[in-house]
Amino acid sequence: MAMQEPVHVAIIMDGNGRWARKRGLPRVIGHRQGVESVRTVVKTSTNIGVKYLTLYTFSTENWQRPEEEVQTLMNMLEEMLVKETPELSKNNVRINAIGRLDALYENARSALRESIDETKNNTGLVLTLCLNYGSRGEIVDAVKKIVEKEREKGIDLANFHEEDFASYLYDPALPEPDLMIRTGSEKRERISNFLLWQIAYTEVYFTKTLWPDFREREYTAAIDSFKQRERLFGRV
């Protein structure tokens, strides 16, 4: 039975560095080319009715990269937010972010705050950027909140269920993804610490296409694959 378009799509944007290396270019060129793919995916999501788009933008593990590259990525994040937010706002996109945001470089953090504030009343696509994000860290942070609440007010553990735990995640209002896409997945068909709690019943789509080459045709192919799948959620 064919399905409707997914409500929430999450993407692991992998392959910027490999794309540049194949062309003998600096890694930063791959990152910049990847921004074009972000624009395409945001536009296509809006056109086909996707309500939530979540992008794995900067992981907690990415801090292990050379300091110069990290600085470049932070500057690019600031640049992208400043440049793209007016157009996103015009198109009714709301910018959101999850992760340990306080650790971002101040220039990027400031631009992010302004973008979130400028688009907070928009009612269209919710574009969530996962920044300094790691799913294990999110789960640990949720447990810390639960322990703190237990110490302060007490928790009825006998009636504490999965839905209660989920309410302590970074953004409880964010629905679980229907479809997760990982690009550049040749020999890399893994989740890489991304939304581990949220993707229990998410459909996963791997493509060898590197992120800078991932455009409307590739995105549409992923959506079409999703629409042909029957989601039983453990039922028969």
N, C-alpha and C positions, 0 to 999 in steps of 0.2 A: 504494500500500500504506500503510495507516494505521500510525502510529508510536506508541510509548509516550510517556509524559510525559518532558520533558527532565530530565536529571540535574542540569544546571547552567544556571541562568538569570541573566543579567546585565542590569541596567537602568540606562539613562541617565534620571534623574528630572528632566525638563525641564518648565518652565512655571509654577513657583510665582509668580514675579514677574508674569507676564502674567495669571495667574488673579486676583491681587489688583488689578492695574491695571484690569481689566475691571469690577471691582466698586467702584472708587474707594477701595480700602483700601491701607494700608501694605504694603510687600513682606513684612514680617515675618509678617503674617497668612497670606499665601500659604505661607510656609515652615512655619508651625505647622499649617496644614491639610494640608500634605504629609506630616506625621508620621502622620496618620491613614491615609494610603495605605500608608505603610511597614508599619504594624501589619497592615493587611488583606493585603498581599502576603506578609508573613512567615507569617501564619496559613494562608492559602490554600496556600502552598508546602508547609507541613508536612502539610496535609490531603491533598494530591494526590501526595505522595511525592517532591517535588523535594529533592535532597540538598544542593545548594549554591545560595545566592542571593547575588549580588554587586551592591552598590549604589554607583553613582558619587555619593558623598556630598559631597565637596569637592575640586575640582580645583586643580592648581597655578595655573591661570589665574584662579581665583576670588579670589586675593589682590588682583587689580586692582580689585575692587569697593570702594565707599566703606568707610573704616575702621570706621564705625559698624555697617555691615551685617556686615562680617567678624566683629566682636566679638559681634554678636547671634547669628550662626551658630555661633560657638564656644561661646557660653553655651547655646544650644539643644542642641548636641551633648552637652555635659556634662549638661544637664537630662534629655535623652532617655535617656542611658545610665544615669543614677542611677535614673530612674523605671521604665524598662522592663526592666532586667537581671534583677531578681528573677523577673518573670513569664516572661521568655525562658528563664531557667535552669530554672524549674519545668517548662517545656515541652521541656526537653532540647536547647535551641538553643545552639550554640557560637558565640560572638562572635569574629570574626577581623578583622584590619585590614591593609591594604597601602598603601604610599605612603611619602613622606618624613616619617614621623611625628614626628621630633624637632622639626620646625618648628611643630607645632601649639601653640596657647596652652596654658600649663601646666595650667589648670583642665580643659580638654578632654583633654589628654594623660593627666593623672592619673586621670580618670574612665574613660578607655579602658583603661588598664592594669588597673584594678580589675575592669572588666567582663570583660576577656579572662581574667584570673586566676580569677574566680568561675565562669566557664563552661568552663574549659579541659578538664574531664573529661567534658563532655556529648557524647553520641554521635549526636544527631539532626541537624537542619538546621545547616549551617555558614553563618552570616550574615557575609559579608565586607564591611566598610565601606572604600571607597576614599577615603582622606583625604590631602589634599595630594598627590594622585595625578595623574600625567600619564604616558601610555604611552611617549612619547619619552624622558622622564626615566628611566623604568624600564629601557628598553633601554640608555641611556647608563650608568646605574648598573651594569647587568649587564656591560657591556663593561669598565668600570673594575675590577670584581671579577676578570674574566678576565685583564686585563693584570697586576693585582697577583699573581695566582696564577702567571702565566707568569714573572714576575720572581723569585718566591720558589722555585717548584718546577719550572717548565717545563711546557708543555702539548704533547701529541702532536697537532699541528695536522692531520696527515694523517688522524687518526682522530677529529677533533672535528666532531660532527654537530649537527643541529638540537636533538636531545634533550639534548645536552651544554649548548648555549647556554641552553635553557629552564631548566636546573637552577640558573642564576644569577639568575633573575627573583625578584621580591620573595617569592613563595610558590610554590615548585616543586611543592608537594603539591596545589595548587589545579588541578583539571582544566580543560581548555579548555571554554568555554561552549558548550552546544548551541544556546541561543537568546539573542539579545540584543534587548531591547526599548528603543525610544526613544519617550518620550511627548512631547507638545507639538511634534510634528514637522512641522507645517505650514510649508513653506519651509525646514525645518531637517533634511532627511534626510541627516545626516552623523554621523560617529562621534565627533567632538570629542576626539581624543587619548585614547581609552579602549580599553585591552586590545588594542592593535594587533597585537601578536605572537600573542596567544591566539585571536583570532577569525578566523583564516585560513579556516576551514571552518564558522564559526558561521552559523546561520540568523538573519537580521535582520528584525525586525518594527517598522515605523513606525506610530504612531497619532497623530492630531491631538489626542486627549484630553490635556488638561493634567494634570500629575502630581497636583494636589489632587483631581481628579475621577476618577483612575484607581483603581478599586476592583475587587471580585471579578469583576463581569461583564466588565470590560475585560481583566482579567488572563486570565480563562478564554478569552476570544476569541483572545488572543495564543497561548495554549497550544494551542487547537484548530487554529489556523492552522499551527503547527509540526507537529502530529501528522499533517497532511495532506501534508506535504512529503516528497519522496523525496531522501534525502541520498546522493549517489554518491561524494563525496570524489575527484572526478576520474576515477572509473571510468564504465563504460557499462552 
